[in-house]
Amino acid sequence: MTLDRIDPQKLNSFLIKNWMTHDALWYGEVAGKLGMPEASPINLRVCRKLGQIEFKRLMKMLEATVPVDMQAYQKLFEIGKQVFVPDFMALDIDYPAEKVQRFCVRECFAHRGMEKAGLLKDYECGIFERIVGWLDAMKLTYTVEPDLFRCLKFKGQECEVTIKFQF
């Protein structure tokens, strides 16, 4: 068997699952060693930086320019989603108004993992911090609602996040 015989989508899924496993193991070690009050802010900073780096690399590879309108943003975002978002993330994304993107997370692997580990009450959402890193890499002006200081599902809310852009 050679690598060129592997379906590119299967390879992508394989790499994402390995990265996610690394992320979970890393987070668990940091939380175990330093405690959640230290681990959660570190995770947020790392997720945002990762988002910035990975999306800058993607844009460079695609020779993409900074999006100047919502249509250009959507096109670039969809490519990023195909490359970086795991297939096991139950996520709906829509555009309910001009210059508005809404994420509805039906089933969250991070929520599930933190709940299993008994760390959910102190978890701050790194998933959207990574997406914010993408937006930063695209040099966009935006607002995110609601405040994601704590996991929305932990607070008994639906995980619905809205991003409003200013092009």
Residue pairs with C-beta under 8 A, 6 or more apart in sequence:
3 11
12 83
13 86
13 87
16 84
16 85
16 86
16 87
17 86
20 86
20 109
24 113
27 39
27 43
28 117
30 38
30 39
30 42
30 43
31 39
31 40
31 117
31 119
34 42
36 119
36 122
36 123
37 122
40 122
40 123
40 124
41 124
43 124
43 126
44 124
44 126
44 129
46 126
47 126
47 127
47 129
47 130
47 133
48 129
48 130
48 132
48 133
48 136
49 133
50 130
50 133
51 129
51 130
51 131
51 132
51 133
51 134
51 136
51 137
52 133
52 134
52 136
52 137
53 133
53 137
54 84
54 133
54 134
55 80
55 133
55 134
55 137
55 138
56 137
58 64
58 79
58 80
58 83
58 84
59 65
59 76
59 137
59 138
62 76
62 79
64 76
66 138
66 139
66 140
67 73
67 75
67 76
67 138
67 140
67 167
68 167
69 167
70 95
70 98
70 99
70 165
70 167
73 138
73 140
73 165
73 167
74 95
74 101
76 138
77 101
77 134
80 134
81 93
85 91
86 109
88 109
89 105
89 107
89 108
89 109
90 105
90 106
90 107
90 108
91 103
91 104
91 105
91 106
92 103
92 104
92 106
93 101
93 102
93 103
93 104
94 101
94 102
94 104
95 101
95 102
96 102
99 164
99 165
99 166
99 167
100 162
100 163
100 164
100 165
101 162
101 163
101 165
102 160
102 161
102 162
102 163
103 128
103 131
103 159
103 160
103 161
103 162
103 163
104 158
104 159
104 160
105 127
105 153
105 159
105 160
105 161
108 127
108 153
108 159
110 123
110 125
110 126
110 127
110 151
111 120
111 123
111 151
111 153
111 154
111 159
114 120
114 123
114 151
120 151
120 154
121 150
121 154
123 150
123 151
123 154
124 148
124 149
124 150
124 151
125 148
125 151
125 152
128 144
128 148
128 161
129 148
132 144
135 142
135 163
140 165
140 167
141 165
141 166
141 167
142 163
142 164
142 165
142 166
143 163
143 164
144 161
144 162
144 163
145 161
145 162
145 164
146 152
146 157
146 161
148 161
151 159
152 158
152 159
152 160
152 161
153 159
